[in-house]
Amino acid sequence: MHADSRPGSIAVHTRLPGGSHTVHDARRVAGPHRGLPSWAWLVARGLGAGALLVAGAVHLQQYFGPYSAIPTIGTLFLVHFGAATAIGLALLAPLEHVAGRWAGALVALASAAGIALAGGSFVMLVVSERGPLFGFQEPGYDPSAIALTRASEIAAVILLGSSLAARFATATRKARW
């Protein structure tokens, strides 16, 4: 097997027994040198959605703890849960099959929204631990919940960012959800 040497070419020629040959699309040739599989972005997207749902669940659990009585912050915990649930479920949905030509834009929008929600929430937590945020400073009611929230929000940002990069950075054909 040898690759076509013309610039910009993606054809791979395979010599068959008897002297004939066939041409393959190089994007479909498997091998360790080809980089990530075309479905790797789906794995990152699904794991990022899961991390976002975990962060939302922790916010809901904490809301029903001490945070429901705190003005503004309690409401933001509920908003975070609702937004994380909506975005996480959208990322898990087969948008490529239901959105037609708008699928790429919807995937990018949902991923960017997840990154913004998780990243913004992480920053707000850091700010509230070091000084007041909306008149509230985090006293550390539940250190394990704070650690889980931090980890899931960081994971969501990294995974969804990786998914976006893998999905849209190259022109190669991607697997559909």
C-alpha positions in Angstrom: 0.0 0.0 0.0 1.3 3.5 -0.8 -0.1 7.0 -0.4 -0.7 9.2 -3.4 2.2 11.7 -3.3 0.3 14.7 -4.9 -0.1 17.7 -2.6 -3.5 17.7 -0.8 -4.3 14.2 -1.9 -6.1 11.8 0.5 -6.1 8.8 -1.8 -4.4 5.5 -0.7 -3.7 2.9 -3.4 -3.7 -0.8 -2.5 -2.1 -3.3 -4.9 -4.3 -6.4 -5.2 -3.1 -9.9 -6.2 -2.8 -10.2 -10.0 -1.5 -6.7 -10.5 -4.7 -4.7 -10.2 -5.2 -2.0 -7.6 -7.9 -0.2 -5.7 -8.1 3.4 -4.3 -9.3 4.1 -0.7 -10.2 7.3 1.0 -7.3 8.0 3.5 -9.7 9.3 6.1 -11.1 5.8 6.4 -7.8 4.0 6.7 -7.4 2.8 10.2 -4.1 2.7 12.0 -2.2 4.1 15.0 -0.8 6.9 12.8 -4.2 8.3 12.0 -4.8 10.0 15.3 -8.0 9.9 17.2 -10.9 7.8 16.0 -13.7 9.7 14.3 -16.0 9.0 17.3 -13.6 10.2 20.0 -15.4 13.5 20.1 -18.7 11.7 21.0 -17.0 10.0 24.0 -15.7 13.4 25.3 -19.1 15.0 24.7 -20.9 12.2 26.6 -18.5 12.3 29.5 -18.6 16.1 29.6 -22.4 16.0 29.7 -22.2 13.5 32.6 -19.8 15.7 34.5 -22.2 18.6 34.0 -25.1 16.6 35.3 -23.1 15.6 38.4 -22.3 19.3 39.1 -26.0 20.1 38.7 -27.1 17.3 41.0 -24.6 18.5 43.7 -26.0 22.0 43.4 -29.6 20.6 43.9 -28.5 18.5 46.8 -26.8 21.5 48.5 -29.8 23.7 47.8 -32.0 21.4 49.9 -29.3 21.7 52.6 -28.2 25.0 54.0 -28.2 27.0 50.8 -32.0 27.4 50.3 -32.2 30.0 53.0 -29.4 32.2 51.5 -30.8 35.0 49.3 -29.6 35.1 45.7 -27.1 32.2 46.2 -29.9 29.7 46.9 -31.7 30.8 43.7 -28.5 30.5 41.7 -28.1 26.9 43.0 -31.5 26.1 41.6 -30.8 27.9 38.3 -27.5 26.0 38.0 -29.3 22.7 38.5 -31.9 23.5 35.8 -29.3 24.8 33.3 -26.9 21.9 33.9 -29.8 19.4 33.4 -31.0 21.0 30.2 -27.6 21.4 28.7 -26.4 17.9 29.8 -29.5 16.3 28.3 -29.1 18.3 25.1 -25.5 17.0 24.8 -26.7 13.5 25.3 -29.4 13.8 22.8 -28.8 12.7 19.1 -28.8 16.3 17.8 -27.2 15.2 14.6 -30.3 13.2 13.7 -33.0 15.6 14.7 -31.5 19.0 13.8 -30.6 18.5 10.2 -28.4 21.1 8.8 -28.3 23.0 12.1 -26.9 20.1 14.0 -23.3 21.3 14.0 -24.3 24.7 15.3 -26.5 23.2 18.0 -23.8 20.9 19.2 -21.3 23.8 19.3 -23.8 26.0 21.2 -24.7 23.3 23.7 -21.0 22.5 24.3 -20.1 26.2 24.7 -23.0 26.7 27.1 -21.8 23.7 29.2 -18.3 25.1 29.2 -19.6 28.6 30.2 -21.9 27.2 33.0 -19.2 24.9 34.5 -16.4 27.4 34.2 -18.5 30.3 35.5 -19.7 28.2 38.4 -16.1 27.2 39.3 -15.0 30.9 39.2 -18.0 31.9 41.4 -17.1 29.2 43.9 -13.4 30.4 44.0 -14.5 34.0 44.5 -17.0 33.1 47.3 -14.3 31.2 49.1 -12.0 34.2 49.2 -14.5 37.0 49.7 -18.2 37.9 49.5 -20.2 37.1 46.4 -23.6 38.7 46.3 -23.2 39.3 50.0 -22.3 35.7 50.8 -18.9 34.1 51.6 -18.6 30.3 51.4 -18.1 28.9 54.9 -17.4 25.4 53.6 -20.6 23.7 54.9 -19.8 20.5 53.0 -16.1 20.1 51.9 -16.8 16.8 50.1 -19.6 18.4 48.0 -17.3 21.3 47.2 -14.6 19.0 46.1 -17.0 17.0 43.9 -18.4 20.1 42.4 -14.9 21.4 41.6 -13.8 18.1 40.0 -16.9 17.8 37.9 -16.8 21.4 36.7 -13.2 21.1 35.7 -13.9 17.8 34.0 -16.8 19.3 32.2 -14.8 22.2 30.8 -11.9 20.0 29.7 -14.1 17.3 28.2 -16.5 19.6 26.4 -13.6 21.7 25.2 -11.9 18.6 23.9 -15.1 17.5 22.2 -15.5 20.8 20.5 -11.9 20.8 19.3 -12.0 17.2 18.1 -15.4 17.7 16.4 -14.7 21.0 14.6 -10.9 21.4 14.3 -10.5 19.1 11.3 -12.4 18.6 8.1 -12.4 14.8 8.3 -15.8 13.1 8.4 -17.0 12.4 12.0 -19.2 9.6 13.3 -22.8 10.6 14.0 -24.5 10.1 17.3 
